[in-house]
């Protein structure tokens, strides 16, 4: 299991159960809480919320050392250890980096670049992509790529899938599938509705699939020698990477996932001076991205990125305005109608899974009139993910999420290319390797079927 509550540390305050989107945490007040394996979505909301930690006064220094060792954390780590925690893959990644016969490729999600610096004393939303790329090069990764490229690739598949469903009478509404906690939520609670999910893999998984095919060819290495790493703001991404269907020809798409916090641990453990790092660029071509790829990390960002492409696919005309600010959201549910030529696309943006149930009830009753719905588990999208730097003061969380969101939208505004289908390296990838969106090769590498629930029963209470 990827997320646990340490009974030796938990005080039973039950704040974790209040934020759990699937009611997976239980126990009496004042007593250690437990997580139901069947219901847990691995989202890490409890990890972000937890305030119970190893106290040197109450528990002692030896307990701190013991817990740090049990969690496979670096010996150099000296920050608080909280009761709610997620498994750490640092040693697995370090082993791959030390193996001269292993070719390591790493991808970095957009929400990592505007949050990592917080763990080095910077203000919320400090945007440091150059230092992130530099740190990963210094750690010894052979290739440092950008998940934003694969977000663009996801949009190419997802937008075309949406247009195809709308025009050809496919299953509607279509749900986004890039949030693994949301996918698991639907599988556990409403498995009969999983055909509404886009069949496109998430950018992380698409990136891993491309690493071991096109990326291996680019770098003249054997696919089986590629070790694929993803740096993510999300604890559920490690669960997603381990799903049995996330492979191509028997090779895992992604071999290991590190959260933003864990990357900070790794950098500190390697004694890298983050402040002194010179800016590096992400490696091309799998590090070239549009502004649309950048905004994936914010609630409403996947929707906006998809619409920037889908509308032009439908109308065959340039958008009058690139930005579609009406779909940008924070917490709750938002419904918007978007004109696309003679068609009006009806979309919904759901942030926080406790806001999805009314829509699912309408869907089952046949009264939900929407074409496309973005669903994010975390309260402001990936910028507030369970693997992000922990914001200890409740009063600062909204500000932290807002500054992180603004960093993504500001970088989008700076980009010359702001639509996924206009990314020249995406165009080149289809021309040289994939063929066309929704084509045979694309379906093999970039699509999947969400039906299997790993380690859970769909009948769980």
NORNOR-V328958 format. One record per helix or strand. SS is the DSSP state (H for helix, E for strand). FROM is the first residue (numbers start at 1). TO is the last residue. Records with the same first field share a line. If there is no record, write none. Layout:
SS = FROM-TO, FROM-TO
This chain:
E = 3-5, 25-26, 34-35, 53-53, 82-82, 84-86, 103-108, 143-146, 174-175, 197-197, 200-200, 226-232, 247-248, 251-252, 256-259, 332-340, 343-351, 372-376, 447-447
H = 15-19, 45-49, 61-70, 90-98, 110-113, 116-120, 129-139, 147-168, 180-189, 191-196, 203-218, 223-225, 236-242, 260-269, 274-276, 291-297, 301-315, 325-327, 353-355, 357-365, 382-384, 394-414, 420-422, 424-434, 440-446
